[in-house]
């Protein structure tokens, strides 16, 4: 039977170092983690998770609570879950996916919560276990999210370089902070070019709703649509193509960059969110909270990155 000592000898490190990699990977370098994990895999060593849980009075389970409907056509949440799973694996934790109706069945060491709305604030604050929220909030719960405001601002500034005459923002018709901040980003960018006309519309986060809205409004040629999500942008594209060409007559941009941007026709210029990396960051922060450590900051933002494709002029 392979022991901790065997792993340490093969990796040419101390038993204490191997133990630290297993129990406190946040305290060691990525290179050292990779070395030790490779040796563990080579030797077939598996840490005794049950013994560790008993020794530390832990369950070795993290619950991932999804509070919104997961769209089967867009793998956004699969990227998130994959990132969380990779992060938890480094700490030898199990992932349990739960809903609002099942989140309190069985014990766990902490929660990662996604899709929280203002209606959820009160009951989520009553959860006793350590938690991290995926998605910005204004009630001082620690969170990880894209920098939504600057993401849309940067996209709009880039679109302004293409010199369309008119700019329309199509936002999401919800009062949540991420949606509000994306709209703020559009307004901030448009303030740099006051000579450009602009309008704001809001719809359900649905390509069908977006298409219907654009079908119903009047807009001149040489208009660029800045969309709050790729899903909205897909519907906007469908409506525009009934009237003219993209990007010659009209421009369109999205936000998310996880799937729909690549299958849209023409392929969509968008802001890509680093969803998998944010999932891993949720784990790192949660483990600090489980260990009783104080987080340096409540808000943890990731930059969204511009992906240039075919829906804006060259």
C-alpha positions as MATLAB code, in Angstrom:
seq = 'XXXXXXXXXXXXXXXXXXXXXXXXXXXXXXXXXXXXXXXXXXXXXXXXXXXXXXXXXXXXXXXXXXXXXXXXXXXXXXXXXXXXXXXXXXXXXXXXXXXXXXXXXXXXXXXXXXXXXXXXXXXXXXXXXXXXXXXXXXXXXXXXXXXXXXXXXXXXXXXXXXXXXXXXXXXXXXXXXXXXXXXXXXXXXXXXXXXXXXXXXXXXXXXXXXXXXXXXXXXXXXXXXXXXXXXXXXXXXXXXXXXXXXXXXXXXXXXXXXXXXXXXXXXXXXXXXXXXXXXXXXXXXXXXXXXXXXXXXXXXXXXXXXXXXXXXXX';
ca = [
       0.000    0.000    0.000;
       1.386    3.385   -1.019;
       1.946    5.745    1.903;
       2.523    9.464    2.372;
       6.184    8.650    2.966;
       6.427    6.932   -0.431;
       5.015   10.007   -2.168;
       7.430   12.299   -0.324;
      10.410   10.126   -1.232;
       9.470    9.894   -4.907;
       8.827   13.655   -5.132;
      12.003   14.414   -3.164;
      10.128   16.549   -0.645;
       9.243   16.163    3.025;
       6.156   14.378    4.359;
       5.094   17.745    5.776;
       5.168   19.240    2.277;
       3.020   16.434    0.860;
       0.585   16.878    3.744;
       0.443   20.608    3.075;
      -0.292   20.022   -0.617;
      -3.164   17.708    0.336;
      -4.628   19.651    3.242;
      -3.652   23.264    2.535;
      -2.892   23.652   -1.197;
      -3.358   27.420   -0.924;
      -0.090   27.536    1.054;
       2.113   26.005   -1.657;
       3.129   27.013   -5.167;
       1.382   25.749   -8.284;
       4.614   24.046   -9.372;
       4.859   22.126   -6.098;
       1.199   21.123   -6.255;
       1.668   19.825   -9.790;
       4.779   17.859   -8.799;
       3.159   16.179   -5.794;
      -0.136   15.457   -7.568;
       1.725   13.900  -10.506;
       3.639   11.621   -8.136;
       0.434   10.711   -6.287;
      -1.163    9.790   -9.599;
       1.898    7.815  -10.725;
       2.027    5.815   -7.491;
      -1.747    5.457   -7.205;
      -1.867    7.224   -3.839;
      -5.281    8.421   -2.669;
      -5.589   10.508    0.507;
      -7.825    9.074    3.209;
     -10.611   11.631    2.931;
     -12.757    9.963    5.588;
      -9.964   10.023    8.162;
      -9.171   13.617    7.300;
     -12.818   14.615    7.680;
     -13.045   12.946   11.084;
      -9.790   14.486   12.271;
     -10.847   17.992   11.242;
     -14.539   17.566   12.129;
     -15.498   18.329    8.546;
     -17.802   16.772    5.981;
     -15.441   17.387    3.015;
     -18.535   18.452    1.053;
     -19.247   21.821   -0.568;
     -22.757   22.493   -1.795;
     -23.230   24.440   -5.021;
     -26.608   26.154   -4.877;
     -27.966   27.272   -8.265;
     -30.882   29.688   -7.870;
     -31.726   30.207  -11.532;
     -32.822   28.021  -14.397;
     -29.915   26.477  -16.301;
     -30.281   26.870  -20.069;
     -29.636   23.563  -21.813;
     -28.557   25.297  -25.041;
     -25.847   27.463  -23.500;
     -23.150   25.760  -21.372;
     -22.492   28.780  -19.135;
     -23.136   26.898  -15.920;
     -21.209   23.856  -17.107;
     -18.125   26.079  -17.363;
     -18.811   27.342  -13.839;
     -19.379   23.855  -12.397;
     -16.263   22.573  -14.156;
     -14.176   25.339  -12.600;
     -15.625   24.668   -9.149;
     -15.042   20.918   -9.519;
     -11.411   21.455  -10.524;
     -10.882   23.746   -7.562;
     -12.516   21.391   -5.070;
     -10.499   18.465   -6.397;
      -7.322   20.255   -5.335;
      -8.653   20.223   -1.769;
     -10.089   16.670   -2.022;
     -13.598   17.998   -1.497;
     -16.793   16.566   -2.962;
     -19.250   18.765   -4.859;
     -22.970   18.468   -4.163;
     -25.358   20.301   -6.511;
     -28.472   21.492   -4.653;
     -31.544   23.666   -5.206;
     -33.441   26.099   -3.006;
     -35.689   23.236   -1.893;
     -32.840   20.848   -1.019;
     -29.957   23.054    0.110;
     -30.452   22.273    3.814;
     -30.636   18.467    3.440;
     -27.456   17.026    4.926;
     -24.384   18.736    6.293;
     -21.646   20.541    4.396;
     -18.642   22.736    5.128;
     -19.714   25.633    2.916;
     -21.729   26.925   -0.016;
     -21.058   28.450   -3.417;
     -24.228   30.226   -4.552;
     -25.062   31.293   -8.108;
     -28.074   33.090   -9.542;
     -28.970   34.963   -6.348;
     -31.483   37.786   -6.856;
     -32.632   40.522   -4.507;
     -35.572   38.311   -3.524;
     -33.089   35.763   -2.136;
     -31.054   38.174    0.004;
     -32.876   37.702    3.304;
     -32.923   33.903    3.460;
     -29.413   33.507    2.027;
     -28.068   35.740    4.811;
     -29.492   33.223    7.306;
     -27.225   30.409    6.067;
     -24.804   29.590    8.886;
     -22.057   27.871    6.889;
     -19.321   29.883    5.133;
     -20.385   30.921    1.642;
     -19.195   32.625   -1.520;
     -21.573   34.096   -4.092;
     -20.945   33.862   -7.818;
     -22.379   37.199   -8.938;
     -22.045   40.681   -7.506;
     -24.316   41.827   -4.687;
     -24.641   44.913   -2.486;
     -25.319   43.261    0.886;
     -21.679   42.622    1.798;
     -21.643   38.903    0.985;
     -18.259   37.940   -0.517;
     -18.528   37.369   -4.260;
     -16.713   36.653   -7.505;
     -17.918   38.151  -10.794;
     -16.828   39.756  -14.026;
     -16.327   43.515  -13.936;
     -19.644   44.053  -15.688;
     -19.530   47.829  -15.854;
     -16.045   48.116  -17.327;
     -16.656   45.140  -19.592;
     -19.563   46.811  -21.391;
     -17.816   50.178  -21.264;
     -14.774   48.729  -23.039;
     -16.947   46.986  -25.609;
     -18.864   50.191  -26.334;
     -15.667   52.225  -26.642;
     -14.382   49.711  -29.173;
     -17.676   49.856  -31.098;
     -17.496   53.656  -31.109;
     -14.212   53.395  -33.006;
     -16.182   51.836  -35.883;
     -18.082   55.117  -36.369;
     -21.640   53.940  -36.615;
     -23.991   56.930  -36.411;
     -26.367   55.614  -33.765;
     -25.943   53.241  -30.797;
     -28.662   51.203  -29.097;
     -28.116   49.310  -25.840;
     -30.308   46.238  -25.340;
     -30.176   45.379  -21.647;
     -31.811   42.767  -19.430;
     -35.090   43.770  -17.823;
     -34.149   42.823  -14.247;
     -33.114   45.001  -11.263;
     -30.045   42.898  -10.439;
     -26.687   44.573   -9.903;
     -24.879   42.956  -12.833;
     -27.554   44.210  -15.260;
     -27.543   47.706  -13.773;
     -23.758   47.899  -13.981;
     -23.622   46.729  -17.593;
     -26.001   49.539  -18.513;
     -23.829   51.993  -16.561;
     -20.862   50.870  -18.628;
     -22.702   51.712  -21.849;
     -23.687   55.144  -20.539;
     -20.118   55.877  -19.430;
     -18.724   55.053  -22.862;
     -21.380   57.055  -24.716;
     -20.595   60.081  -22.539;
     -17.201   60.235  -24.273;
     -18.928   60.785  -27.645;
     -21.930   63.041  -26.941;
     -22.406   63.728  -30.658;
     -23.471   60.110  -31.179;
     -27.158   59.407  -30.711;
     -28.025   56.557  -28.373;
     -31.021   54.763  -26.872;
     -31.602   52.091  -24.234;
     -34.101   49.230  -24.396;
     -34.594   46.343  -21.979;
     -35.924   42.861  -22.663;
     -36.067   39.427  -21.090;
     -32.761   37.575  -21.493;
     -34.089   35.690  -24.501;
     -33.155   35.719  -28.172;
     -36.845   35.481  -29.102;
     -37.751   38.511  -26.963;
     -34.827   40.490  -28.358;
     -35.759   39.665  -31.946;
     -39.373   40.724  -31.365;
     -38.299   43.990  -29.758;
     -35.982   44.940  -32.627;
     -38.689   44.003  -35.133;
     -41.012   46.503  -33.432;
     -38.745   49.564  -33.193;
     -37.568   52.067  -35.777;
     -33.837   52.487  -36.223;
     -31.786   53.988  -39.053;
     -29.094   52.341  -41.087;
     -25.608   52.662  -39.627;
     -26.850   51.707  -36.136;
     -24.826   49.567  -33.729;
     -26.534   47.407  -31.089;
     -24.621   46.812  -27.834;
     -26.244   43.809  -26.145;
     -26.078   42.814  -22.474;
     -25.703   39.104  -23.322;
     -24.834   36.907  -26.276;
     -28.310   35.402  -26.073;
     -29.904   38.807  -26.607;
     -27.410   39.563  -29.378;
     -28.400   36.406  -31.286;
     -32.004   37.619  -31.428;
     -30.922   41.119  -32.425;
     -28.854   39.656  -35.268;
     -31.830   37.678  -36.577;
     -33.986   40.815  -36.638;
     -31.338   43.014  -38.259;
     -30.607   40.551  -41.049;
     -34.202   40.983  -42.243;
     -33.361   44.624  -43.061;
     -29.693   44.758  -43.994;
     -26.188   43.393  -43.664;
     -23.920   42.902  -40.661;
     -21.449   44.573  -40.179;
     -21.702   46.858  -43.230;
     -25.129   48.365  -42.429;
     -25.465   47.471  -38.748;
     -23.194   46.417  -35.899;
     -23.929   43.998  -33.038;
     -21.942   43.031  -29.939;
     -22.586   40.545  -27.146;
     -21.358   39.724  -23.651;
     -20.499   36.266  -22.204;
     -18.415   34.441  -24.818;
     -19.125   30.880  -23.729;
     -20.834   29.350  -26.779;
     -23.477   31.328  -28.664;
     -20.932   33.841  -29.934;
     -19.196   31.076  -31.896;
     -22.287   29.550  -33.505;
     -23.978   32.846  -34.393;
     -23.973   33.817  -38.063;
     -22.046   35.980  -38.609;
     -19.796   35.053  -35.673;
     -20.262   37.517  -32.849;
     -17.890   40.123  -31.456;
     -18.285   39.811  -27.694;
     -16.771   40.233  -24.241;
     -15.649   36.838  -22.944;
     -16.163   36.075  -19.271;
     -13.580   33.816  -17.612;
     -16.294   31.636  -16.091;
     -14.196   28.557  -15.335;
     -11.452   30.588  -13.669;
     -14.076   32.420  -11.620;
     -15.439   29.058  -10.472;
     -11.984   28.096   -9.249;
     -11.629   31.479   -7.533;
     -14.899   30.843   -5.668;
     -13.351   27.663   -4.262;
     -10.126   29.375   -3.187;
     -12.057   32.062   -1.314;
     -14.457   29.560    0.247;
     -11.598   27.415    1.538;
     -10.139   30.454    3.268;
     -13.490   31.066    4.942;
     -13.824   27.405    5.943;
     -10.368   27.646    7.525;
     -11.552   30.679    9.502;
      -9.424   33.185    7.621;
     -10.587   36.725    6.952;
     -10.878   37.666    3.290;
      -8.926   40.719    2.157;
     -11.905   42.048    0.200;
     -15.567   41.260   -0.350;
     -15.683   42.095   -4.079;
     -13.494   39.970   -6.353;
     -13.703   41.022   -9.989;
     -12.348   39.396  -13.141;
     -11.831   41.342  -16.358;
     -13.908   40.329  -19.371;
     -11.854   40.178  -22.579;
     -12.745   41.519  -26.006;
     -13.112   38.846  -28.694;
     -13.140   40.414  -32.162;
     -15.135   38.529  -34.763;
     -17.485   39.459  -37.615;
     -20.298   41.675  -36.289;
     -18.429   44.995  -36.236;
     -16.661   46.663  -39.112;
     -12.926   45.934  -39.429;
];
